[in-house]
């Protein structure tokens, strides 16, 4: 079972909320979520049964009103458009408490972000209010066995047949695969070569021809699956946007949620730092404490600096999108790259300070060490983020 107490050192540090990127509403949101977690709102999280845990977490977060931040106000959401800073505040807070809680929240937004951006009013009305309440669970199906970072290699097809599209192919590493009720699925419709011939669809899990081919286990337990489409017939009205716009829709969705991946990494890193500080202050060593040793103080100083550096990049990105209404492709890549890489290092240093206790199964540092690793890969691996940054720099130089 997960420990819902925020930290051996007390409540999470909130100094960064005083930065000018945030408004009073973000302070209040953080306080509300803190109170919810402290009161046991997440329930007892059983990491041995990730499916049941995530289903329960989605319902609890929906009942608590927090999933409203995943959809626009017109469909039961908390704000007129999805607020990136709110997503960051929530993901950082939830990741600090428990990785599965963050996962459950994040997928409600990522799984239906494309619907919020490009769905018809009918599709939005059928899906988004129920997502906000936690009555539906969503998934995002982009990655394929031979098309991960290289989306242009996508092989899943969607062929028009009267008023329907018929989908055939496979997706892999699909979060919430096996428990989601509705998926945003990307498939090749062939309007043009490469990414210009990809379209997006809403597919409900009970659609004939939609198959959970395999459940996947990873270093940190999360609901994941390989899914297959076998002549899966989807109404054309469930296409998102126009034919051939799928890649653009996917990238716009990822641009909204990529800073929140960085925020989740920051939540893990802040928890690791707080645990390390508390441990260093109490661990007796050489007639003093671990925290009295200059080497430990130096390590803690580097950890805190790495977190703040990543936090500034992350919140800058969300603020630019929310307030300046500007594209943030480059900034989101910088934030995701830096926050996940820095968090991996911070957690590794925290585990080292704990010594042998740090690697014991069930310890917070051991759990964090497993949780952080996937964040350096999903929604664009670190190497891909570097390419995005370089590509955007060259694009700007040519204009």
Wavefront OBJ file of the C-alpha trace (Angstrom):
o trace
v 0.000 0.000 0.000
v 1.196 3.549 -0.706
v 1.947 5.991 2.052
v -0.255 9.021 1.461
v 1.544 11.197 4.003
v 3.310 13.801 1.932
v 6.766 13.361 3.363
v 8.861 12.492 6.352
v 9.817 16.171 6.232
v 6.238 17.515 6.209
v 4.161 19.098 3.427
v 5.708 19.593 -0.013
v 7.639 22.796 -0.630
v 5.481 25.434 -2.324
v 7.999 28.276 -2.737
v 7.792 28.055 -6.516
v 4.106 28.987 -6.431
v 5.233 32.465 -5.382
v 6.901 32.937 -8.749
v 5.048 35.467 -10.981
v 3.943 32.758 -13.423
v 1.109 31.680 -11.116
v -2.170 33.305 -10.117
v -4.269 33.037 -6.941
v -6.324 30.263 -8.547
v -3.250 28.050 -8.774
v -2.420 28.622 -5.112
v -5.962 27.645 -4.174
v -5.902 24.581 -6.427
v -2.672 23.382 -4.794
v -4.154 23.939 -1.336
v -7.352 22.079 -2.247
v -5.425 19.113 -3.567
v -3.141 19.086 -0.524
v -6.169 18.966 1.762
v -7.783 16.239 -0.345
v -4.675 14.041 -0.153
v -4.068 14.721 3.538
v -7.679 13.708 4.280
v -7.171 10.351 2.547
v -8.972 11.333 -0.654
v -6.797 9.082 -2.797
v -7.718 6.057 -0.715
v -5.407 3.096 -0.126
v -3.451 2.611 -3.348
v -2.561 -1.014 -4.001
v 0.389 -1.076 -6.394
v -0.003 -4.823 -6.710
v -3.226 -4.316 -8.684
v -2.603 -1.303 -10.924
v -5.845 -1.808 -12.880
v -8.074 -1.645 -9.827
v -6.003 1.145 -8.299
v -6.269 3.359 -11.372
v -9.999 2.750 -11.768
v -10.533 3.738 -8.135
v -8.260 6.778 -8.441
v -10.073 8.072 -11.522
v -13.378 7.835 -9.676
v -12.027 9.522 -6.536
v -10.385 12.329 -8.481
v -13.604 12.786 -10.444
v -15.730 12.886 -7.309
v -13.290 15.395 -5.824
v -13.767 17.712 -8.819
v -10.134 17.554 -9.930
v -10.690 15.899 -13.304
v -12.595 19.009 -14.373
v -9.170 20.475 -15.148
v -8.778 17.935 -17.979
v -11.637 19.283 -20.142
v -12.950 22.720 -21.232
v -15.648 24.499 -19.221
v -18.270 24.070 -21.952
v -18.196 20.325 -21.274
v -17.952 20.273 -17.498
v -14.426 21.613 -17.148
v -12.903 24.066 -14.694
v -11.775 26.745 -17.187
v -12.708 27.933 -20.661
v -9.698 26.171 -22.145
v -7.411 23.604 -20.536
v -5.008 25.523 -18.290
v -1.449 24.203 -18.558
v -0.376 25.696 -15.225
v -3.230 23.959 -13.437
v -2.203 20.660 -15.032
v 1.372 21.232 -13.852
v 0.313 22.075 -10.291
v -1.873 18.979 -10.097
v 0.578 16.551 -11.656
v 3.447 17.744 -9.488
v 1.304 17.415 -6.366
v -0.059 13.996 -7.273
v 3.335 12.637 -8.344
v 4.748 13.811 -5.012
v 2.085 11.708 -3.287
v 1.991 8.638 -5.551
v 2.930 7.804 -9.129
v -0.293 5.950 -9.907
v -2.352 8.928 -8.742
v -0.477 11.128 -11.191
v -0.883 8.546 -13.946
v -4.641 8.250 -13.403
v -5.098 12.017 -13.585
v -2.755 12.589 -16.523
v -4.356 10.016 -18.798
v -7.804 11.555 -18.387
v -6.360 14.673 -19.977
v -3.996 13.186 -22.545
v -6.495 10.545 -23.638
v -9.126 13.135 -24.512
v -7.023 16.224 -25.233
v -7.447 15.677 -28.972
v -11.217 15.457 -28.482
v -11.206 18.804 -26.678
v -9.179 20.314 -29.519
v -10.819 18.818 -32.592
v -13.855 16.716 -31.760
v -17.355 17.444 -33.039
v -19.838 18.799 -30.521
v -21.584 15.427 -30.530
v -18.397 13.530 -29.666
v -17.418 16.107 -27.068
v -20.814 15.882 -25.399
v -20.695 12.084 -25.373
v -17.236 11.866 -23.851
v -15.889 14.941 -22.068
v -18.488 15.454 -19.294
v -18.092 11.812 -18.274
v -14.299 12.147 -18.310
v -14.573 15.140 -15.977
v -16.705 13.130 -13.549
v -14.503 10.045 -13.664
v -17.274 7.969 -15.231
v -15.150 7.126 -18.291
v -11.471 6.225 -18.494
v -9.503 7.293 -21.556
v -6.464 6.156 -23.546
v -4.197 7.645 -26.236
v -3.151 5.212 -28.984
v -0.327 6.579 -31.116
v 2.725 4.309 -30.694
v 3.175 1.169 -32.784
v 5.695 -1.698 -32.688
v 7.644 -0.080 -35.561
v 6.486 3.516 -35.130
v 7.444 5.100 -31.829
v 9.502 8.243 -32.221
v 9.105 7.961 -36.012
v 5.372 8.579 -36.331
v 5.664 8.698 -40.121
v 6.291 4.930 -40.044
v 2.764 4.303 -38.747
v 1.238 1.195 -40.328
v -2.260 1.042 -38.804
v -4.760 1.841 -41.546
v -8.242 3.319 -41.658
v -10.058 2.791 -44.947
v -13.275 4.599 -45.798
v -16.271 2.326 -46.357
v -19.510 4.240 -46.746
v -20.268 6.115 -43.523
v -17.523 4.276 -41.628
v -13.780 3.831 -41.473
v -12.407 0.309 -41.058
v -9.306 0.138 -38.869
v -6.649 -2.566 -39.056
v -3.297 -2.712 -37.293
v -1.642 -2.679 -33.875
v -0.664 -0.178 -31.198
v 1.710 -0.834 -28.325
v 2.640 0.672 -24.941
v -0.851 2.134 -24.707
v -1.462 3.628 -21.282
v -4.765 2.523 -19.717
v -4.863 -0.241 -22.311
v -7.241 -2.851 -20.957
v -9.128 -0.538 -18.597
v -9.989 2.475 -20.780
v -13.519 2.950 -22.083
v -12.573 5.290 -24.923
v -9.379 5.767 -26.942
v -8.030 8.449 -29.245
v -6.537 6.388 -32.081
v -4.283 7.516 -34.923
v -4.307 5.634 -38.231
v -3.124 6.082 -41.798
v -5.882 7.253 -44.148
v -3.473 7.927 -47.023
v -4.250 11.500 -48.098
v -0.506 12.106 -48.533
v 2.811 10.388 -47.744
v 4.291 10.365 -44.253
v 2.655 12.250 -41.416
v 0.301 14.142 -43.729
v -1.681 10.966 -44.369
v -2.602 10.236 -40.745
v -6.030 10.872 -39.186
v -7.399 10.688 -35.637
v -10.456 8.781 -34.423
v -12.432 8.206 -31.252
v -12.800 4.476 -30.646
v -14.863 3.002 -27.829
v -13.515 -0.131 -26.176
v -16.700 -2.114 -26.832
v -16.449 -1.607 -30.615
v -16.329 -4.973 -32.469
v -12.837 -5.585 -33.798
v -11.123 -3.713 -30.967
v -8.917 -6.289 -29.218
v -6.645 -6.176 -26.174
v -3.906 -8.377 -27.639
v -1.514 -8.359 -24.681
v -1.132 -6.794 -21.261
v 2.345 -5.362 -20.640
v 4.297 -5.248 -17.387
v 6.933 -2.573 -16.795
v 9.456 -1.477 -14.181
v 6.752 0.496 -12.361
v 3.223 -0.994 -12.398
v 0.831 0.858 -14.723
v -2.068 -0.365 -16.890
v -0.462 -0.890 -20.317
v -1.397 -2.980 -23.321
v -0.806 -3.893 -26.928
v -4.069 -3.359 -28.777
v -5.169 -4.662 -32.150
v -7.748 -3.527 -34.681
v -9.318 -6.326 -36.714
v -11.696 -4.800 -39.267
v -12.774 -2.433 -36.513
v -15.570 -0.322 -37.944
v -15.752 3.273 -36.637
v -18.322 5.873 -37.774
v -16.800 8.653 -39.868
v -18.442 11.093 -37.449
v -15.921 9.929 -34.851
v -12.983 11.284 -36.830
v -11.281 14.183 -35.075
v -10.698 17.140 -37.372
v -10.370 16.563 -41.094
v -8.766 13.633 -42.928
v -4.977 13.890 -42.822
v -4.898 16.189 -39.790
v -4.121 13.467 -37.262
v -0.415 14.202 -36.865
v -1.029 17.910 -36.266
v -3.716 17.040 -33.711
v -1.374 14.615 -31.941
v 1.421 17.194 -31.759
v -0.921 19.921 -30.496
v -2.162 17.537 -27.818
v 1.362 16.593 -26.768
v 2.400 20.256 -26.659
v -0.371 20.895 -24.108
v 0.499 17.932 -21.905
v 4.282 17.647 -22.344
v 4.997 20.381 -19.735
v 2.853 18.417 -17.298
v 5.148 15.399 -17.800
v 7.953 17.675 -16.661
v 5.824 18.693 -13.688
v 5.272 15.056 -12.732
v 9.030 14.515 -12.834
v 9.414 17.526 -10.560
v 6.922 16.004 -8.130
v 9.003 12.842 -7.946
v 12.207 14.869 -7.563
v 10.808 17.123 -4.820
v 9.637 14.070 -2.891
v 13.102 12.545 -3.224
v 14.778 15.746 -2.017
v 12.440 16.131 0.962
v 12.975 12.517 1.951
v 16.738 12.926 1.588
v 16.816 16.086 3.716
v 14.733 14.447 6.448
v 16.957 11.368 6.371
v 20.166 13.416 6.437
v 18.915 15.405 9.429
v 18.195 12.290 11.487
v 20.802 9.731 10.358
v 23.551 9.497 13.004
v 27.042 9.263 11.522
v 30.538 9.997 12.793
v 29.346 11.630 16.045
v 27.075 13.950 14.053
v 24.375 13.505 11.429
v 24.675 12.738 7.751
v 23.400 16.237 7.043
v 26.323 17.773 8.940
v 28.808 16.299 6.476
v 29.977 18.728 3.747
v 29.675 16.031 1.078
v 26.006 15.467 1.916
v 25.292 19.206 2.007
v 26.939 19.624 -1.388
v 24.823 16.838 -2.845
v 21.619 18.287 -1.399
v 22.549 21.707 -2.788
v 23.024 20.285 -6.265
v 19.717 18.427 -6.016
v 17.786 21.563 -5.021
v 19.393 23.594 -7.806
v 18.609 20.968 -10.433
v 14.964 20.968 -9.354
v 14.584 24.741 -9.468
v 16.263 24.982 -12.874
v 13.854 22.427 -14.324
v 10.898 24.026 -12.565
v 11.612 27.411 -14.140
v 11.702 25.884 -17.623
v 8.500 23.971 -16.961
v 6.430 26.831 -15.613
v 7.776 29.237 -18.239
v 6.392 26.897 -20.875
v 2.939 26.596 -19.292
v 2.753 30.363 -18.695
v 3.696 31.137 -22.304
v 0.883 28.924 -23.541
v -1.739 30.076 -21.017
v -0.983 33.794 -20.896
v 0.842 34.716 -24.092
v -1.177 32.218 -26.191
v 1.987 31.394 -28.143
v 3.274 28.087 -29.536
v 5.504 26.266 -27.069
v 6.915 23.336 -29.034
v 10.538 24.255 -28.325
v 9.921 25.294 -24.737
v 7.898 22.165 -23.958
v 10.711 19.993 -25.317
v 13.272 21.856 -23.193
v 11.137 21.477 -20.084
v 10.394 17.792 -20.620
v 14.021 16.957 -21.386
v 15.487 18.892 -18.459
v 12.927 17.966 -15.822
v 12.980 14.240 -16.503
v 16.761 14.000 -16.783
v 17.295 16.146 -13.676
v 14.709 14.187 -11.717
v 16.402 10.902 -12.595
v 19.682 12.298 -11.236
v 18.075 13.803 -8.123
v 16.349 10.531 -7.233
v 19.556 8.596 -7.806
v 21.378 10.934 -5.411
v 18.621 10.585 -2.821
v 18.847 6.806 -3.020
v 22.623 7.022 -2.595
v 22.205 9.116 0.559
v 19.890 6.451 1.968
v 22.514 3.773 1.342
v 21.375 0.161 1.562
v 17.951 1.192 2.847
v 17.374 3.114 -0.393
v 17.156 0.006 -2.561
v 14.897 -1.983 -0.271
v 11.562 -2.816 -1.904
v 8.826 -0.679 -0.375
v 11.031 2.295 0.454
v 9.955 5.602 -1.091
v 13.334 6.067 -2.804
v 13.067 2.617 -4.395
v 9.575 3.374 -5.682
v 10.626 6.769 -7.035
v 13.632 5.214 -8.762
v 11.311 2.909 -10.705
v 8.656 5.530 -11.349
v 10.940 8.148 -12.891
v 12.564 5.940 -15.496
v 9.657 5.792 -17.932
v 9.227 9.571 -17.967
v 12.504 9.927 -19.851
v 10.938 7.878 -22.665
v 7.189 8.403 -22.971
v 5.653 11.362 -24.802
v 8.943 11.698 -26.640
v 12.265 10.333 -25.414
v 15.050 12.678 -24.347
v 16.847 12.191 -27.672
v 13.691 13.178 -29.561
v 13.288 16.319 -27.449
v 16.801 17.388 -28.460
v 15.900 16.929 -32.119
v 12.723 18.978 -31.651
v 14.676 21.823 -30.052
v 17.277 21.812 -32.825
v 14.616 21.637 -35.532
v 12.747 24.605 -34.031
v 15.957 26.622 -33.819
v 16.693 25.984 -37.487
v 13.116 26.779 -38.456
v 13.401 30.146 -36.702
v 16.743 30.844 -38.381
v 15.201 30.356 -41.828
v 12.296 32.761 -41.315
l 1 2 3 4 5 6 7 8 9 10 11 12 13 14 15 16 17 18 19 20 21 22 23 24 25 26 27 28 29 30 31 32 33 34 35 36 37 38 39 40 41 42 43 44 45 46 47 48 49 50 51 52 53 54 55 56 57 58 59 60 61 62 63 64 65 66 67 68 69 70 71 72 73 74 75 76 77 78 79 80 81 82 83 84 85 86 87 88 89 90 91 92 93 94 95 96 97 98 99 100 101 102 103 104 105 106 107 108 109 110 111 112 113 114 115 116 117 118 119 120 121 122 123 124 125 126 127 128 129 130 131 132 133 134 135 136 137 138 139 140 141 142 143 144 145 146 147 148 149 150 151 152 153 154 155 156 157 158 159 160 161 162 163 164 165 166 167 168 169 170 171 172 173 174 175 176 177 178 179 180 181 182 183 184 185 186 187 188 189 190 191 192 193 194 195 196 197 198 199 200 201 202 203 204 205 206 207 208 209 210 211 212 213 214 215 216 217 218 219 220 221 222 223 224 225 226 227 228 229 230 231 232 233 234 235 236 237 238 239 240 241 242 243 244 245 246 247 248 249 250 251 252 253 254 255 256 257 258 259 260 261 262 263 264 265 266 267 268 269 270 271 272 273 274 275 276 277 278 279 280 281 282 283 284 285 286 287 288 289 290 291 292 293 294 295 296 297 298 299 300 301 302 303 304 305 306 307 308 309 310 311 312 313 314 315 316 317 318 319 320 321 322 323 324 325 326 327 328 329 330 331 332 333 334 335 336 337 338 339 340 341 342 343 344 345 346 347 348 349 350 351 352 353 354 355 356 357 358 359 360 361 362 363 364 365 366 367 368 369 370 371 372 373 374 375 376 377 378 379 380 381 382 383 384 385 386 387 388 389 390 391 392 393 394 395 396 397 398 399
